[in-house]
Amino acid sequence: MSRQKSEAEPNAAPSIVVRGAVVSDIAGMIALEQETESAAHWPESAYREIFAADVPARIAFVVEEQDQTGRRLHGFIVGRFADVECELENIVVDHRFRGHGYGLQLVQWLIATARARNATRIFLEVRESNTAARGLYAKCGFAVTGGRPSYYRDPVEDAALYALQL
C-alpha cells in the first residue's frame, strides 16, 4: 500500500486505504454502483440495511484515496454471513481505477474477515460475460461450481457460480 503523506511532502502520491464502510459512505457507494453496468443495482434501502443491527450479518469495506484535497471513494465490497458461509453480494470498482489492484484488495479483506469469523466458504454469482470479475475471482482462488441460466435481467444473462473453500 502507499505510504501516508506528511506535511513536508505536498506532491507525494495519494494514500490508498481500505477500511470498514460507514453509513456516510452510502451515497458514494450508490454513485459508483450506478456508474457500473455490471454491478448489482440495489435501492438505497438495501445499502442502509448493511448497517442495521436487526438484519443478517453483513460487512462492507471501501477503498478510498486520501490526499490533501480530501477523500475519494474508488470501490466497495459487501458480504453477508450466514452460519459458516459468506456470500460476496456486491463488489464495484470505479471504472477509472480498474487494474490498480483495488478489487483484489477488497476481496482479500473479505476473505480475511470470513476466516476471522470462522467461515468455511465464500460463494458468489457473476455474469458470464464479466471476464474482468471472473479473472479476479480466479486470481483469489475461487473455483467455478456451476451456473444459473437466465439469472440476470437487463440484459438477461446466465450467472457463473464461484466458491472459495477456506
Residue pairs with C-beta under 8 A, 6 or more apart in sequence:
1 15
1 16
1 17
2 13
2 14
2 15
2 16
3 15
4 15
5 12
5 13
5 14
5 15
5 67
5 68
6 12
10 68
14 65
14 66
14 67
15 65
15 66
15 67
16 63
16 64
16 65
16 66
16 74
16 102
17 63
17 64
17 65
17 66
18 61
18 62
18 63
18 105
18 106
18 109
19 61
19 62
19 64
20 59
20 60
20 61
20 62
21 29
21 50
21 60
21 61
21 62
21 76
22 51
23 48
23 51
25 60
25 62
25 73
25 76
26 44
26 47
26 48
28 62
28 73
29 47
29 60
29 62
29 73
29 76
29 92
30 42
30 44
30 47
32 39
32 73
32 74
32 75
32 76
32 92
32 93
32 94
33 39
33 40
33 41
33 42
33 90
33 92
34 41
35 94
35 95
36 92
36 94
36 95
38 127
38 129
38 130
38 133
39 90
39 91
39 92
40 89
40 90
42 90
49 55
49 58
50 58
50 60
50 78
56 80
56 81
56 82
57 80
57 81
57 82
58 78
58 79
58 80
58 81
58 89
59 78
59 79
59 81
59 110
59 113
60 76
60 77
60 78
60 79
61 76
61 77
61 106
61 109
61 110
61 113
62 73
62 75
62 76
63 73
63 74
63 75
63 76
63 93
63 102
63 105
63 106
64 71
64 72
64 73
64 74
65 71
65 72
65 74
73 94
74 93
74 94
74 97
74 100
74 102
75 91
75 92
75 93
75 94
75 97
75 102
75 103
75 106
76 90
76 91
76 92
76 106
77 88
77 90
77 91
77 106
77 107
77 109
77 110
78 88
78 89
78 90
78 91
79 86
79 87
79 88
79 89
79 110
79 113
79 114
79 122
80 86
80 87
80 89
81 114
81 117
81 119
84 118
84 119
84 120
84 121
85 119
85 120
85 121
85 122
85 123
86 110
86 113
86 114
86 117
86 119
86 121
86 122
86 123
87 122
87 123
87 124
88 107
88 110
88 122
88 123
88 124
89 124
91 103
91 106
91 107
91 133
93 102
93 103
93 106
98 132
103 133
103 136
104 136
104 139
104 140
107 136
107 137
107 140
108 140
110 122
111 122
111 140
111 164
111 166
114 122
114 166
115 166
119 166
120 165
120 166
121 163
121 164
121 165
121 166
122 142
122 163
122 164
122 166
123 145
123 161
123 162
123 163
123 164
124 137
124 142
124 161
124 162
124 163
125 148
125 151
125 159
125 160
125 161
125 162
126 133
126 134
126 137
126 159
126 160
126 162
127 133
127 152
127 157
127 158
127 159
127 160
128 147
128 157
128 158
128 159
128 160
129 157
134 160
134 162
137 162
137 164
140 164
141 164
142 162
142 163
142 164
143 162
143 163
143 164
144 160
144 161
144 162
145 161
145 162
145 163
146 160
146 161
147 158
147 159
147 160
147 161
148 158
148 159
148 161
149 158
150 156
150 157
150 158
151 157
151 158
151 159
152 158
152 159
